[in-house]
Amino acid sequence: MLSFWIGWSIFRVVATYYRFRYTGSENAPRKEPLLVVSNHISRKDPVPINLALKRPVHYMAKKEAFDPRNSIFEYLMVRIFFAYPVDRERPGPEAIRRTIEFLDKGECVGIFPEGTRYDDEVLHPFTHGAAYFAWKTEAVLLPIGITEIRGVDYHIKIGKTFRVPQLEGRPHKVLPQITAIIRERILELLPDDWEDLTEEPETDSAIYT
C-alpha cells in the first residue's frame, strides 16, 4: 500500500497535464471486493481509474509492459498499481486464478471488456472476460465510462454498482447474456453520440480480455 500511495501522489500531479477529472466517486465502494469494468481509450486509463477510486485496482497487463525497455511509462504504471502479467498470445490459467484470488480476498480488479484500447468515439465489441469473473465469483461490478477531448478534458464517469443475475446454463449460453448487461451499464455512462458497435469480433477468447 505504501508504493500505491506514493505512486498515487506522483501520478496525481501528472494527471493535471491531461485535464483529468472524475464524477460519481460516491458510487465507488472503498473496501468490498469489486470488479471494475470500463471502456478503454488510452494506455493511461488504469492510472486515472486508480486515482478516481482511491484504492488499488489490479489489472491484467500484457507481459511486455513489465519490461522497461518497451515503455518506461507502462513499466512504472504496472509496477506501482499492482498489475499482473498475461500472455495475450497464450493466456494460461494463472491469470484466471490470480483474478479470482484477488476478489476472494476482498480486493479490486479492473477489466477492459473491449480487450484493447480504441482511440475513437465507439464502444467496440466485448470479449467475455468480465462476464466470466462476474458469473464465477458473484462479485459486485462498478461500471466506468471514459471520454477524452485531447488537451481539454479527460473524464472518468463512475456509475452505480450492480450484480449480474445468477443465470443457469453452460458458459457459451450464459456469458453473452452477462456481457450484454455489462455493456449496457457502460454505454449508459458514455455520451449519446457515441457509436455502439455490437457485432462480435472475429476472434474472441472465451474468458480473457
Buried (B, 14 or more C-beta within 10 A) or exposed (E): EEEBEEBBEEBBEEBEEBBBEBEBEEBBEEEEBBBBBBBBBBBBBBBBBBBBBEBBBBBBBBBBBBEEEEBEBBBBBBBBBBBBBBEBEEBEEEBBEBBBEBBEEEBBBBBBBBBEBBEEEBBBBBBBBBBBBBBBBEBBBBBBBBBBEEEEEBBBBBBBBEEBEEEEEEBEEBBEBBBEBBBEBBBEBBEEEBEEBEEEEEEBEEBBB
